[in-house]
Amino acid sequence: MKTYSPNAEEAMRSLFESLSERERRHYVAVESTKLGRGGLRYLAQVLGCDEKTIRRGKQELGEPSELPPGRSRKKGAVGIR
């Protein structure tokens, strides 16, 4: 399996932290797909996220979005304060 350089990993962590929850799942799912076998576990370690998060992102990418454009949560959902 291919891995990223330490500089690339740091840039990925910075980007990952700047995204919404949904965007994080989708971003890491795409990266995992690019890496192939072993990519899921590797990215979970690099980005400090759960492997289930990546699997959920992969599932969501295969489904049509339930949210209107520009929304990251369903109407009425409570965010972290």
Gaussian input, Z-matrix of N, CA and C with variables (Angstrom, degrees):
# hf/3-21g

backbone

0 1
 N
 C     1     B1
 C     2     B2     1     A1
 N     3     B3     2     A2     1     D1
 C     4     B4     3     A3     2     D2
 C     5     B5     4     A4     3     D3
 N     6     B6     5     A5     4     D4
 C     7     B7     6     A6     5     D5
 C     8     B8     7     A7     6     D6
 N     9     B9     8     A8     7     D7
 C    10    B10     9     A9     8     D8
 C    11    B11    10    A10     9     D9
 N    12    B12    11    A11    10    D10
 C    13    B13    12    A12    11    D11
 C    14    B14    13    A13    12    D12
 N    15    B15    14    A14    13    D13
 C    16    B16    15    A15    14    D14
 C    17    B17    16    A16    15    D15
 N    18    B18    17    A17    16    D16
 C    19    B19    18    A18    17    D17
 C    20    B20    19    A19    18    D18
 N    21    B21    20    A20    19    D19
 C    22    B22    21    A21    20    D20
 C    23    B23    22    A22    21    D21
 N    24    B24    23    A23    22    D22
 C    25    B25    24    A24    23    D23
 C    26    B26    25    A25    24    D24
 N    27    B27    26    A26    25    D25
 C    28    B28    27    A27    26    D26
 C    29    B29    28    A28    27    D27
 N    30    B30    29    A29    28    D28
 C    31    B31    30    A30    29    D29
 C    32    B32    31    A31    30    D30
 N    33    B33    32    A32    31    D31
 C    34    B34    33    A33    32    D32
 C    35    B35    34    A34    33    D33
 N    36    B36    35    A35    34    D34
 C    37    B37    36    A36    35    D35
 C    38    B38    37    A37    36    D36
 N    39    B39    38    A38    37    D37
 C    40    B40    39    A39    38    D38
 C    41    B41    40    A40    39    D39
 N    42    B42    41    A41    40    D40
 C    43    B43    42    A42    41    D41
 C    44    B44    43    A43    42    D42
 N    45    B45    44    A44    43    D43
 C    46    B46    45    A45    44    D44
 C    47    B47    46    A46    45    D45
 N    48    B48    47    A47    46    D46
 C    49    B49    48    A48    47    D47
 C    50    B50    49    A49    48    D48
 N    51    B51    50    A50    49    D49
 C    52    B52    51    A51    50    D50
 C    53    B53    52    A52    51    D51
 N    54    B54    53    A53    52    D52
 C    55    B55    54    A54    53    D53
 C    56    B56    55    A55    54    D54
 N    57    B57    56    A56    55    D55
 C    58    B58    57    A57    56    D56
 C    59    B59    58    A58    57    D57
 N    60    B60    59    A59    58    D58
 C    61    B61    60    A60    59    D59
 C    62    B62    61    A61    60    D60
 N    63    B63    62    A62    61    D61
 C    64    B64    63    A63    62    D62
 C    65    B65    64    A64    63    D63
 N    66    B66    65    A65    64    D64
 C    67    B67    66    A66    65    D65
 C    68    B68    67    A67    66    D66
 N    69    B69    68    A68    67    D67
 C    70    B70    69    A69    68    D68
 C    71    B71    70    A70    69    D69
 N    72    B72    71    A71    70    D70
 C    73    B73    72    A72    71    D71
 C    74    B74    73    A73    72    D72
 N    75    B75    74    A74    73    D73
 C    76    B76    75    A75    74    D74
 C    77    B77    76    A76    75    D75
 N    78    B78    77    A77    76    D76
 C    79    B79    78    A78    77    D77
 C    80    B80    79    A79    78    D78
 N    81    B81    80    A80    79    D79
 C    82    B82    81    A81    80    D80
 C    83    B83    82    A82    81    D81
 N    84    B84    83    A83    82    D82
 C    85    B85    84    A84    83    D83
 C    86    B86    85    A85    84    D84
 N    87    B87    86    A86    85    D85
 C    88    B88    87    A87    86    D86
 C    89    B89    88    A88    87    D87
 N    90    B90    89    A89    88    D88
 C    91    B91    90    A90    89    D89
 C    92    B92    91    A91    90    D90
 N    93    B93    92    A92    91    D91
 C    94    B94    93    A93    92    D92
 C    95    B95    94    A94    93    D93
 N    96    B96    95    A95    94    D94
 C    97    B97    96    A96    95    D95
 C    98    B98    97    A97    96    D96
 N    99    B99    98    A98    97    D97
 C   100   B100    99    A99    98    D98
 C   101   B101   100   A100    99    D99
 N   102   B102   101   A101   100   D100
 C   103   B103   102   A102   101   D101
 C   104   B104   103   A103   102   D102
 N   105   B105   104   A104   103   D103
 C   106   B106   105   A105   104   D104
 C   107   B107   106   A106   105   D105
 N   108   B108   107   A107   106   D106
 C   109   B109   108   A108   107   D107
 C   110   B110   109   A109   108   D108
 N   111   B111   110   A110   109   D109
 C   112   B112   111   A111   110   D110
 C   113   B113   112   A112   111   D111
 N   114   B114   113   A113   112   D112
 C   115   B115   114   A114   113   D113
 C   116   B116   115   A115   114   D114
 N   117   B117   116   A116   115   D115
 C   118   B118   117   A117   116   D116
 C   119   B119   118   A118   117   D117
 N   120   B120   119   A119   118   D118
 C   121   B121   120   A120   119   D119
 C   122   B122   121   A121   120   D120
 N   123   B123   122   A122   121   D121
 C   124   B124   123   A123   122   D122
 C   125   B125   124   A124   123   D123
 N   126   B126   125   A125   124   D124
 C   127   B127   126   A126   125   D125
 C   128   B128   127   A127   126   D126
 N   129   B129   128   A128   127   D127
 C   130   B130   129   A129   128   D128
 C   131   B131   130   A130   129   D129
 N   132   B132   131   A131   130   D130
 C   133   B133   132   A132   131   D131
 C   134   B134   133   A133   132   D132
 N   135   B135   134   A134   133   D133
 C   136   B136   135   A135   134   D134
 C   137   B137   136   A136   135   D135
 N   138   B138   137   A137   136   D136
 C   139   B139   138   A138   137   D137
 C   140   B140   139   A139   138   D138
 N   141   B141   140   A140   139   D139
 C   142   B142   141   A141   140   D140
 C   143   B143   142   A142   141   D141
 N   144   B144   143   A143   142   D142
 C   145   B145   144   A144   143   D143
 C   146   B146   145   A145   144   D144
 N   147   B147   146   A146   145   D145
 C   148   B148   147   A147   146   D146
 C   149   B149   148   A148   147   D147
 N   150   B150   149   A149   148   D148
 C   151   B151   150   A150   149   D149
 C   152   B152   151   A151   150   D150
 N   153   B153   152   A152   151   D151
 C   154   B154   153   A153   152   D152
 C   155   B155   154   A154   153   D153
 N   156   B156   155   A155   154   D154
 C   157   B157   156   A156   155   D155
 C   158   B158   157   A157   156   D156
 N   159   B159   158   A158   157   D157
 C   160   B160   159   A159   158   D158
 C   161   B161   160   A160   159   D159
 N   162   B162   161   A161   160   D160
 C   163   B163   162   A162   161   D161
 C   164   B164   163   A163   162   D162
 N   165   B165   164   A164   163   D163
 C   166   B166   165   A165   164   D164
 C   167   B167   166   A166   165   D165
 N   168   B168   167   A167   166   D166
 C   169   B169   168   A168   167   D167
 C   170   B170   169   A169   168   D168
 N   171   B171   170   A170   169   D169
 C   172   B172   171   A171   170   D170
 C   173   B173   172   A172   171   D171
 N   174   B174   173   A173   172   D172
 C   175   B175   174   A174   173   D173
 C   176   B176   175   A175   174   D174
 N   177   B177   176   A176   175   D175
 C   178   B178   177   A177   176   D176
 C   179   B179   178   A178   177   D177
 N   180   B180   179   A179   178   D178
 C   181   B181   180   A180   179   D179
 C   182   B182   181   A181   180   D180
 N   183   B183   182   A182   181   D181
 C   184   B184   183   A183   182   D182
 C   185   B185   184   A184   183   D183
 N   186   B186   185   A185   184   D184
 C   187   B187   186   A186   185   D185
 C   188   B188   187   A187   186   D186
 N   189   B189   188   A188   187   D187
 C   190   B190   189   A189   188   D188
 C   191   B191   190   A190   189   D189
 N   192   B192   191   A191   190   D190
 C   193   B193   192   A192   191   D191
 C   194   B194   193   A193   192   D192
 N   195   B195   194   A194   193   D193
 C   196   B196   195   A195   194   D194
 C   197   B197   196   A196   195   D195
 N   198   B198   197   A197   196   D196
 C   199   B199   198   A198   197   D197
 C   200   B200   199   A199   198   D198
 N   201   B201   200   A200   199   D199
 C   202   B202   201   A201   200   D200
 C   203   B203   202   A202   201   D201
 N   204   B204   203   A203   202   D202
 C   205   B205   204   A204   203   D203
 C   206   B206   205   A205   204   D204
 N   207   B207   206   A206   205   D205
 C   208   B208   207   A207   206   D206
 C   209   B209   208   A208   207   D207
 N   210   B210   209   A209   208   D208
 C   211   B211   210   A210   209   D209
 C   212   B212   211   A211   210   D210
 N   213   B213   212   A212   211   D211
 C   214   B214   213   A213   212   D212
 C   215   B215   214   A214   213   D213
 N   216   B216   215   A215   214   D214
 C   217   B217   216   A216   215   D215
 C   218   B218   217   A217   216   D216
 N   219   B219   218   A218   217   D217
 C   220   B220   219   A219   218   D218
 C   221   B221   220   A220   219   D219
 N   222   B222   221   A221   220   D220
 C   223   B223   222   A222   221   D221
 C   224   B224   223   A223   222   D222
 N   225   B225   224   A224   223   D223
 C   226   B226   225   A225   224   D224
 C   227   B227   226   A226   225   D225
 N   228   B228   227   A227   226   D226
 C   229   B229   228   A228   227   D227
 C   230   B230   229   A229   228   D228
 N   231   B231   230   A230   229   D229
 C   232   B232   231   A231   230   D230
 C   233   B233   232   A232   231   D231
 N   234   B234   233   A233   232   D232
 C   235   B235   234   A234   233   D233
 C   236   B236   235   A235   234   D234
 N   237   B237   236   A236   235   D235
 C   238   B238   237   A237   236   D236
 C   239   B239   238   A238   237   D237
 N   240   B240   239   A239   238   D238
 C   241   B241   240   A240   239   D239
 C   242   B242   241   A241   240   D240

   B1=1.4437
   B2=1.5280
   B3=1.2904
   B4=1.4596
   B5=1.5295
   B6=1.3300
   B7=1.4617
   B8=1.5240
   B9=1.3071
   B10=1.4612
   B11=1.5263
   B12=1.3184
   B13=1.4628
   B14=1.5318
   B15=1.3336
   B16=1.4740
   B17=1.5356
   B18=1.3309
   B19=1.4728
   B20=1.5231
   B21=1.3222
   B22=1.4684
   B23=1.5255
   B24=1.3251
   B25=1.4676
   B26=1.5278
   B27=1.3228
   B28=1.4747
   B29=1.5266
   B30=1.3304
   B31=1.4687
   B32=1.5261
   B33=1.3222
   B34=1.4637
   B35=1.5164
   B36=1.3393
   B37=1.4751
   B38=1.5243
   B39=1.3224
   B40=1.4691
   B41=1.5247
   B42=1.3086
   B43=1.4651
   B44=1.5240
   B45=1.3210
   B46=1.4627
   B47=1.5222
   B48=1.3312
   B49=1.4631
   B50=1.5239
   B51=1.3242
   B52=1.4713
   B53=1.5287
   B54=1.3272
   B55=1.4634
   B56=1.5220
   B57=1.3393
   B58=1.4627
   B59=1.5301
   B60=1.3142
   B61=1.4671
   B62=1.5323
   B63=1.3093
   B64=1.4654
   B65=1.5286
   B66=1.3175
   B67=1.4609
   B68=1.5296
   B69=1.3377
   B70=1.4693
   B71=1.5211
   B72=1.3226
   B73=1.4693
   B74=1.5143
   B75=1.3113
   B76=1.4656
   B77=1.5222
   B78=1.3211
   B79=1.4694
   B80=1.5343
   B81=1.3279
   B82=1.4634
   B83=1.5341
   B84=1.3269
   B85=1.4616
   B86=1.5279
   B87=1.3194
   B88=1.4653
   B89=1.5254
   B90=1.3233
   B91=1.4715
   B92=1.5282
   B93=1.3102
   B94=1.4584
   B95=1.5242
   B96=1.3192
   B97=1.4616
   B98=1.5284
   B99=1.3116
   B100=1.4651
   B101=1.5251
   B102=1.3337
   B103=1.4593
   B104=1.5201
   B105=1.3228
   B106=1.4631
   B107=1.5210
   B108=1.3255
   B109=1.4638
   B110=1.5220
   B111=1.3320
   B112=1.4555
   B113=1.5205
   B114=1.3272
   B115=1.4527
   B116=1.5124
   B117=1.3009
   B118=1.4650
   B119=1.5225
   B120=1.3061
   B121=1.4687
   B122=1.5348
   B123=1.3226
   B124=1.4637
   B125=1.5294
   B126=1.3303
   B127=1.4602
   B128=1.5230
   B129=1.3255
   B130=1.4670
   B131=1.5254
   B132=1.3295
   B133=1.4655
   B134=1.5297
   B135=1.3279
   B136=1.4625
   B137=1.5231
   B138=1.3358
   B139=1.4589
   B140=1.5205
   B141=1.3231
   B142=1.4590
   B143=1.5155
   B144=1.3250
   B145=1.4678
   B146=1.5271
   B147=1.3019
   B148=1.4559
   B149=1.5248
   B150=1.3179
   B151=1.4616
   B152=1.5295
   B153=1.3361
   B154=1.4694
   B155=1.5294
   B156=1.3210
   B157=1.4673
   B158=1.5249
   B159=1.3167
   B160=1.4607
   B161=1.5250
   B162=1.3219
   B163=1.4772
   B164=1.5371
   B165=1.3279
   B166=1.4678
   B167=1.5306
   B168=1.3253
   B169=1.4574
   B170=1.5167
   B171=1.3238
   B172=1.4717
   B173=1.5269
   B174=1.3215
   B175=1.4601
   B176=1.5219
   B177=1.3298
   B178=1.4643
   B179=1.5261
   B180=1.3229
   B181=1.4616
   B182=1.5221
   B183=1.3214
   B184=1.4554
   B185=1.5150
   B186=1.3345
   B187=1.4627
   B188=1.5290
   B189=1.3227
   B190=1.4647
   B191=1.5266
   B192=1.3183
   B193=1.4604
   B194=1.5236
   B195=1.3372
   B196=1.4660
   B197=1.5211
   B198=1.3279
   B199=1.4563
   B200=1.5268
   B201=1.3220
   B202=1.4602
   B203=1.5292
   B204=1.3137
   B205=1.4652
   B206=1.5279
   B207=1.3147
   B208=1.4544
   B209=1.5212
   B210=1.3312
   B211=1.4590
   B212=1.5163
   B213=1.3331
   B214=1.4556
   B215=1.5261
   B216=1.3357
   B217=1.4598
   B218=1.5212
   B219=1.3116
   B220=1.4466
   B221=1.5276
   B222=1.3411
   B223=1.4534
   B224=1.5354
   B225=1.3193
   B226=1.4537
   B227=1.5189
   B228=1.3300
   B229=1.4714
   B230=1.5249
   B231=1.3088
   B232=1.4538
   B233=1.5190
   B234=1.3228
   B235=1.4613
   B236=1.5131
   B237=1.3158
   B238=1.4612
   B239=1.5265
   B240=1.3052
   B241=1.4699
   B242=1.4901
   A1=109.30
   A2=115.09
   A3=121.89
   A4=109.40
   A5=116.30
   A6=121.30
   A7=108.20
   A8=115.43
   A9=121.15
   A10=110.20
   A11=116.14
   A12=121.50
   A13=108.79
   A14=117.69
   A15=119.66
   A16=112.67
   A17=117.39
   A18=119.76
   A19=111.24
   A20=116.63
   A21=120.63
   A22=110.07
   A23=117.30
   A24=120.55
   A25=110.71
   A26=117.03
   A27=120.58
   A28=110.72
   A29=116.83
   A30=120.39
   A31=110.41
   A32=116.98
   A33=120.84
   A34=111.11
   A35=116.86
   A36=120.31
   A37=111.01
   A38=116.79
   A39=120.34
   A40=110.83
   A41=116.59
   A42=120.69
   A43=110.01
   A44=116.92
   A45=122.77
   A46=110.99
   A47=116.71
   A48=121.23
   A49=112.74
   A50=117.58
   A51=120.55
   A52=113.15
   A53=117.30
   A54=121.43
   A55=111.88
   A56=115.62
   A57=120.66
   A58=108.77
   A59=117.17
   A60=121.21
   A61=111.64
   A62=116.08
   A63=121.40
   A64=110.96
   A65=116.94
   A66=120.98
   A67=110.70
   A68=116.80
   A69=120.47
   A70=110.66
   A71=116.38
   A72=119.91
   A73=110.72
   A74=116.38
   A75=120.15
   A76=111.70
   A77=116.64
   A78=120.62
   A79=110.54
   A80=116.30
   A81=119.53
   A82=110.80
   A83=118.12
   A84=120.80
   A85=110.63
   A86=116.86
   A87=120.67
   A88=110.26
   A89=116.89
   A90=119.93
   A91=110.80
   A92=116.97
   A93=121.77
   A94=111.00
   A95=116.03
   A96=120.97
   A97=110.19
   A98=117.47
   A99=121.18
   A100=110.92
   A101=117.01
   A102=120.39
   A103=113.23
   A104=117.27
   A105=120.11
   A106=112.45
   A107=115.29
   A108=121.93
   A109=110.90
   A110=116.41
   A111=122.21
   A112=113.88
   A113=116.96
   A114=121.34
   A115=113.47
   A116=116.20
   A117=121.25
   A118=110.18
   A119=117.10
   A120=121.12
   A121=110.95
   A122=116.37
   A123=121.71
   A124=110.65
   A125=117.51
   A126=120.85
   A127=112.27
   A128=116.98
   A129=119.72
   A130=109.40
   A131=117.45
   A132=121.15
   A133=110.86
   A134=117.33
   A135=121.45
   A136=111.23
   A137=116.90
   A138=121.13
   A139=113.46
   A140=117.00
   A141=120.12
   A142=112.96
   A143=116.17
   A144=119.22
   A145=109.48
   A146=116.02
   A147=122.37
   A148=110.08
   A149=116.71
   A150=120.71
   A151=111.40
   A152=116.74
   A153=120.69
   A154=110.62
   A155=116.61
   A156=121.03
   A157=110.24
   A158=116.19
   A159=120.99
   A160=110.10
   A161=116.85
   A162=120.13
   A163=110.70
   A164=115.98
   A165=119.88
   A166=110.05
   A167=117.21
   A168=121.22
   A169=111.79
   A170=116.58
   A171=120.21
   A172=110.58
   A173=115.90
   A174=120.44
   A175=110.67
   A176=116.80
   A177=121.10
   A178=111.74
   A179=117.33
   A180=119.74
   A181=111.87
   A182=116.32
   A183=120.69
   A184=113.90
   A185=117.17
   A186=122.04
   A187=110.03
   A188=117.91
   A189=119.60
   A190=109.97
   A191=116.70
   A192=121.78
   A193=110.72
   A194=115.26
   A195=121.12
   A196=110.96
   A197=116.91
   A198=121.00
   A199=111.17
   A200=116.14
   A201=118.92
   A202=110.35
   A203=118.29
   A204=120.52
   A205=111.39
   A206=116.82
   A207=121.71
   A208=114.45
   A209=118.38
   A210=121.85
   A211=109.86
   A212=117.96
   A213=121.26
   A214=111.70
   A215=115.84
   A216=121.59
   A217=108.87
   A218=114.81
   A219=119.53
   A220=109.02
   A221=117.05
   A222=122.13
   A223=109.45
   A224=115.32
   A225=120.79
   A226=114.36
   A227=118.04
   A228=120.46
   A229=109.10
   A230=115.42
   A231=121.67
   A232=108.93
   A233=116.76
   A234=121.92
   A235=111.40
   A236=116.02
   A237=122.30
   A238=108.30
   A239=116.73
   A240=120.65
   A241=110.57
   D1=139.49
   D2=176.20
   D3=-76.61
   D4=142.98
   D5=173.31
   D6=-123.09
   D7=165.76
   D8=-178.93
   D9=-95.77
   D10=158.16
   D11=176.84
   D12=-68.34
   D13=159.03
   D14=177.31
   D15=-56.32
   D16=-37.48
   D17=178.34
   D18=-65.18
   D19=-41.55
   D20=178.72
   D21=-65.87
   D22=-40.87
   D23=178.62
   D24=-60.88
   D25=-42.11
   D26=179.25
   D27=-64.30
   D28=-42.38
   D29=177.75
   D30=-63.16
   D31=-39.32
   D32=178.24
   D33=-63.80
   D34=-42.11
   D35=178.48
   D36=-62.42
   D37=-41.81
   D38=179.29
   D39=-62.99
   D40=-45.56
   D41=178.39
   D42=-62.79
   D43=-48.00
   D44=-178.14
   D45=-55.03
   D46=-44.16
   D47=-178.58
   D48=-68.43
   D49=-22.73
   D50=-177.94
   D51=-86.33
   D52=-8.08
   D53=-175.34
   D54=-92.19
   D55=160.31
   D56=173.24
   D57=-71.43
   D58=168.77
   D59=-179.87
   D60=-54.45
   D61=-49.50
   D62=-177.76
   D63=-64.55
   D64=-43.72
   D65=179.15
   D66=-63.73
   D67=-36.27
   D68=176.59
   D69=-61.01
   D70=-47.15
   D71=-179.62
   D72=-59.79
   D73=-43.58
   D74=-177.75
   D75=-69.69
   D76=-41.57
   D77=179.47
   D78=-60.70
   D79=-50.59
   D80=-176.71
   D81=-68.79
   D82=-29.88
   D83=176.57
   D84=-65.80
   D85=-42.78
   D86=178.60
   D87=-64.97
   D88=-45.65
   D89=179.10
   D90=-60.84
   D91=-41.23
   D92=179.59
   D93=-62.13
   D94=-40.33
   D95=179.13
   D96=-64.45
   D97=-39.16
   D98=179.76
   D99=-64.03
   D100=-35.63
   D101=-176.42
   D102=-79.83
   D103=-25.32
   D104=-179.55
   D105=77.43
   D106=-150.44
   D107=-175.25
   D108=-55.85
   D109=128.61
   D110=-179.75
   D111=89.14
   D112=-12.28
   D113=-177.62
   D114=-65.17
   D115=-35.84
   D116=-178.59
   D117=-61.69
   D118=-50.74
   D119=-178.78
   D120=-65.67
   D121=-43.27
   D122=179.70
   D123=-58.69
   D124=-49.29
   D125=-177.97
   D126=-67.82
   D127=-35.06
   D128=176.60
   D129=-59.90
   D130=-39.52
   D131=178.91
   D132=-71.27
   D133=-45.80
   D134=-177.25
   D135=-63.29
   D136=-43.23
   D137=-173.75
   D138=-95.90
   D139=-5.32
   D140=178.06
   D141=67.66
   D142=36.45
   D143=178.01
   D144=-118.72
   D145=167.70
   D146=-179.53
   D147=-81.43
   D148=143.78
   D149=177.08
   D150=-59.01
   D151=-31.33
   D152=177.86
   D153=-63.01
   D154=-32.99
   D155=177.69
   D156=-61.75
   D157=-42.34
   D158=-179.47
   D159=-68.38
   D160=-43.27
   D161=178.47
   D162=-61.28
   D163=-41.24
   D164=178.70
   D165=-63.49
   D166=-41.77
   D167=177.61
   D168=-60.70
   D169=-41.60
   D170=178.17
   D171=-63.06
   D172=-41.44
   D173=178.59
   D174=-63.76
   D175=-45.43
   D176=-179.01
   D177=-63.09
   D178=-35.95
   D179=-179.48
   D180=-64.73
   D181=-25.41
   D182=179.22
   D183=-86.74
   D184=-2.97
   D185=-177.75
   D186=-115.78
   D187=151.78
   D188=174.06
   D189=-67.83
   D190=147.86
   D191=-178.41
   D192=-72.00
   D193=137.56
   D194=176.29
   D195=-90.78
   D196=-10.58
   D197=-175.65
   D198=-98.97
   D199=144.62
   D200=174.87
   D201=-66.43
   D202=155.80
   D203=178.82
   D204=-54.05
   D205=138.41
   D206=178.88
   D207=88.20
   D208=-5.88
   D209=-179.98
   D210=-103.54
   D211=140.74
   D212=175.41
   D213=-112.83
   D214=-9.12
   D215=177.04
   D216=-136.56
   D217=156.63
   D218=175.79
   D219=-68.48
   D220=152.97
   D221=179.79
   D222=-56.37
   D223=132.02
   D224=178.89
   D225=92.24
   D226=-8.29
   D227=179.18
   D228=-70.62
   D229=146.43
   D230=-177.82
   D231=-99.15
   D232=131.06
   D233=178.92
   D234=-92.00
   D235=172.32
   D236=177.70
   D237=-78.16
   D238=135.00
   D239=-179.52
   D240=-114.82

